[in-house]
Amino acid sequence: MPTYKAGIRWKRNGARFLDHKYQRTHTWTFDNGLRLKAAASPHIVGKSFTDSSVIDPEEAFIASVGSCHMLWFLSLAAGMGFVVNKYSDQSEGTLEKNSEGHMAMTKVLIQPMVSFEAENAPSQEDFIKLHREAHRKCFIANSVKSDIEILPKMETAQNL
């Protein structure tokens, strides 16, 4: 089985530390050489200790769940002969105390909007089945304790 790696780099750069008044920006580096600036969420540490223009771990978590679901959905749709033209999603996550009293991403809401080639679009029943199966197969969803809700909508010619 493959192993995935991500490098995380942060430097204090002379800032005070013990009083928690240090910058939370850092860099993520991936195997392919891609580097992304990241930081703590301003909702967690306040705006003065982060950079709200870069990705934070909570956003990355939500994007990871949504992306995994989409990739499985596309694969399953192709396998069933349904041609997907567009897939968009505005995933949301809820950060709150979990049943153990720890802050956690307790819920992820995936809201895909999908359009198909008109001549071979799935029935509403098959569309929902595709999403259920994509959720069942998603590695990320299978790896977390968060409740994941999927509210899919199929785009029709009237919506375009």
Secondary structure, DSSP 8 states (H G I E B T S, - for coil): -----EEEE---TT---TTS-S---EEEEETTS-EEEE---HHHH-GGGS-TTSB-HHHHHHHHHHHHHHHHHHHHHHHTT--EEEEE---EEEEEE-TTS-EEEEEEEE--EEEE-GGG---HHHHHHHHHHHHHH-TTGGG--SEEEE--EEE-TTT-
